[in-house]
């Protein structure tokens, strides 16, 4: 029960990484307030069961909605210990010259302004308690190119810098701020790629660019979120941690068989 006695909020909890994290946190003893724009957030709450979880349909890019999410955690469970700004949208495969300003604004509103809003409203509640953990979902796309469209990649690069900057802003408060940078994870956001691979009979090629040669599962990101939320990560702060099977450990190379030189 690594989160026993802790209160956590999670956005994007209607499916994928958010749902897996909500289930993991609940299993480790946390009281939860979970949010998502879709009705799936209520299904997540039903799966968890009990009176230790509250589900809310909300927009992670809306300040009023984020403020309401935080207030619900404080009012219902008496405080806030963990805030996971996980909600995000992909932006598809649109090239930089085909993006519209409106598409950029929508992606940045959810993916970057959303985590900012979470920090803005969650951090003060944690500072009051003298302790807390804020986690944001970034992406390997925010580390370098090749893993997302320009708007998505820029938004996730912004998240990485946001957690670093915020960690400094919260100096001496004992509130930690970190980002998780998933690689290719099988979620609703990426399911189209998995379906396409299955249709073409090339499922074995999914995730072939990373050393583990496979895609990741939402539970593998949830495990990292659990670590960052727990007291076991008490000295981890201002970091962007890649959970990508090793994808971001290398520059592009020509893959050779094990034991042969890669050029």
C-alpha positions in Angstrom: 0.0 0.0 0.0 2.5 2.5 -1.2 -0.1 5.3 -1.4 -2.0 4.6 1.7 -3.5 7.7 3.2 -2.7 9.8 0.1 -5.2 11.7 -2.1 -4.5 11.8 -5.8 -6.1 13.4 -8.9 -5.6 12.1 -12.4 -6.7 13.6 -15.7 -7.2 11.6 -18.9 -8.4 8.8 -16.7 -11.1 7.6 -19.1 -8.8 5.1 -20.9 -5.3 4.1 -21.6 -2.5 5.4 -19.3 -4.9 7.4 -17.1 -7.2 4.4 -16.4 -4.2 2.1 -15.8 -2.8 4.6 -13.4 -6.0 5.1 -11.6 -6.4 1.4 -11.0 -2.8 1.1 -9.8 -3.1 4.1 -7.4 -6.3 2.7 -6.0 -4.8 -0.7 -5.5 -2.0 1.0 -3.6 -4.4 2.7 -1.2 -5.0 6.2 -2.7 -8.2 8.1 -2.6 -8.9 9.4 -6.1 -10.6 12.2 -8.0 -10.3 11.3 -11.7 -11.2 13.4 -14.7 -11.6 13.0 -18.4 -13.6 14.6 -21.2 -15.2 11.3 -22.1 -17.8 9.2 -20.3 -15.1 6.6 -20.0 -14.0 8.2 -16.7 -17.2 6.9 -15.1 -16.3 3.4 -16.4 -12.9 3.7 -14.8 -14.5 4.6 -11.5 -16.9 1.6 -11.8 -14.0 -0.7 -12.4 -12.3 0.6 -9.2 -15.4 0.6 -7.2 -16.1 1.8 -3.6 -16.4 5.3 -2.2 -12.7 6.1 -2.5 -13.0 7.4 -6.1 -14.9 10.3 -7.6 -15.2 10.6 -11.3 -15.7 14.0 -13.1 -16.2 14.8 -16.8 -14.0 17.8 -17.4 -11.7 19.6 -19.9 -8.1 19.4 -18.8 -7.4 22.7 -20.7 -10.1 24.6 -18.9 -9.0 26.5 -15.8 -12.5 26.3 -14.2 -12.6 22.6 -14.7 -9.1 22.0 -13.3 -9.8 24.2 -10.3 -13.0 22.3 -9.7 -11.1 19.0 -9.8 -8.6 20.1 -7.2 -11.4 21.6 -5.0 -13.3 18.3 -5.1 -10.2 16.4 -3.9 -9.8 18.8 -1.0 -13.5 19.0 -0.1 -14.1 15.2 -0.4 -11.0 13.8 1.0 -9.4 16.6 3.0 -6.4 17.5 1.0 -4.2 16.7 -2.0 -0.9 14.7 -2.1 -0.5 13.7 -5.8 -1.6 15.4 -9.0 -1.1 13.6 -12.3 -1.7 15.8 -15.4 -2.0 13.0 -17.9 -4.6 14.2 -20.4 -3.4 14.8 -23.9 -4.3 14.8 -27.6 -2.0 13.7 -30.5 -2.6 16.0 -33.4 -2.3 13.1 -35.9 0.5 13.1 -38.5 0.0 16.6 -39.8 3.1 18.3 -41.3 4.2 21.7 -40.1 3.1 23.4 -43.3 -0.4 21.8 -43.2 -1.1 22.7 -39.5 -3.6 25.5 -38.9 -3.2 28.0 -36.1 -6.4 26.6 -34.6 -5.0 23.1 -34.5 -1.9 24.3 -32.7 -3.9 26.3 -30.2 -6.1 23.2 -29.4 -3.1 20.9 -29.0 -1.2 23.4 -26.8 -4.3 24.1 -24.7 -4.7 20.5 -23.6 -1.1 19.2 -23.7 0.8 22.2 -22.3 -1.6 24.7 -20.7 -3.4 21.8 -19.1 -0.3 20.7 -17.0 0.3 24.4 -16.2 -3.2 24.7 -14.9 -2.8 21.6 -12.8 0.4 22.9 -11.3 -1.1 26.3 -10.7 -4.1 25.0 -8.7 -2.6 21.8 -7.2 0.7 23.0 -6.0 -0.6 25.5 -3.4 -2.7 22.8 -1.7 0.4 20.7 -1.5 2.6 23.5 -0.2 0.0 24.0 2.6 0.7 20.3 3.7 4.4 20.6 3.3 4.7 17.8 0.8 3.4 16.6 -2.6 4.1 15.1 -6.0 3.1 16.5 -9.3 3.5 14.4 -12.4 3.0 15.4 -16.0 2.8 13.2 -19.1 5.3 14.4 -21.7 6.6 12.2 -24.5 9.8 11.1 -26.2 8.4 13.4 -28.9 9.4 16.2 -26.7 13.0 15.1 -26.5 13.7 15.0 -30.2 11.9 14.7 -33.5 10.5 11.6 -35.1 7.8 10.6 -32.6 4.9 13.0 -33.3 3.6 15.9 -35.4 5.2 19.3 -34.9 2.5 20.7 -32.6 2.4 17.6 -30.4 6.1 17.4 -30.2 6.4 21.1 -29.3 3.7 20.8 -26.7 5.5 17.9 -25.0 8.9 19.7 -25.1 7.1 22.5 -23.3 5.9 20.1 -20.6 9.5 18.9 -20.1 10.7 22.4 -19.5 7.6 23.3 -17.5 8.4 20.6 -14.9 12.0 21.7 -14.7 11.1 25.4 -14.3 8.4 24.6 -11.8 10.7 22.4 -9.6 12.9 25.5 -9.2 9.9 27.7 -8.5 8.8 25.4 -5.8 12.2 25.3 -4.1 12.2 24.5 -0.4 8.5 23.5 -0.4 9.0 19.8 -0.5 6.7 19.6 -3.5 8.3 17.6 -6.4 7.5 18.0 -10.1 8.4 15.4 -12.7 7.5 14.3 -16.2 7.1 10.9 -17.7 8.1 10.6 -21.4 6.3 7.5 -22.8 7.5 5.9 -26.1 5.1 3.9 -28.2 2.4 2.8 -25.8 -0.7 0.8 -26.9 -3.6 3.2 -26.1 -6.6 4.6 -27.8 -4.4 7.4 -29.1 -2.1 5.0 -30.9 -4.6 2.2 -31.6 -4.9 3.2 -35.3 -1.3 2.3 -35.9 -1.7 -1.1 -34.2 -4.9 -1.8 -36.2 -3.1 -0.8 -39.5 -0.1 -3.1 -38.6 -2.5 -6.0 -37.9 -4.4 -5.4 -41.2 -1.1 -5.5 -43.1 0.2 -8.5 -41.2 3.2 -6.6 -39.9 2.4 -6.5 -36.2 5.9 -7.9 -35.5 7.3 -4.6 -36.7 5.5 -2.5 -34.0 8.2 -1.0 -31.7 11.0 -2.5 -33.7 13.1 0.7 -33.4 13.7 0.3 -29.7 16.1 -2.2 -28.1 13.3 -4.2 -26.5 11.7 -4.5 -29.9 8.1 -4.1 -28.7 5.5 -1.5 -27.9 4.8 -0.7 -24.2 1.6 -1.1 -22.3 -0.3 1.5 -20.2 0.5 -0.4 -17.0 4.2 0.1 -17.6 3.7 3.9 -17.5 1.4 3.5 -14.5 4.2 1.8 -12.7 6.5 4.8 -13.2 3.7 7.2 -12.1 3.3 5.1 -9.0 7.0 5.4 -8.2 7.0 9.2 -8.7 3.8 9.5 -6.6 5.3 7.5 -3.8 7.7 8.5 -1.0 10.2 6.1 -2.7 10.9 9.0 -5.2 11.4 11.5 -2.4 14.7 12.7 -4.0 13.5 12.7 -7.6 12.6 16.2 -8.7 12.6 18.3 -11.9 13.2 15.2 -14.1 11.8 14.0 -17.5 12.0 10.2 -17.4 11.8 8.3 -20.6 9.8 5.0 -20.5 10.3 3.9 -24.0 12.1 0.6 -24.2 15.3 2.4 -24.9 14.2 4.3 -28.0 15.6 7.6 -27.0 19.0 6.2 -25.9 20.4 6.4 -29.4 20.7 8.4 -32.6 19.3 6.7 -35.7 21.4 3.7 -36.8 21.1 0.9 -39.2 20.0 -2.1 -37.1 22.2 -5.2 -37.5 21.8 -8.7 -36.0 23.0 -9.1 -32.4 26.8 -9.2 -32.2 27.3 -7.4 -35.4 28.4 -3.8 -35.7 25.8 -1.1 -36.3 26.8 1.6 -38.7 
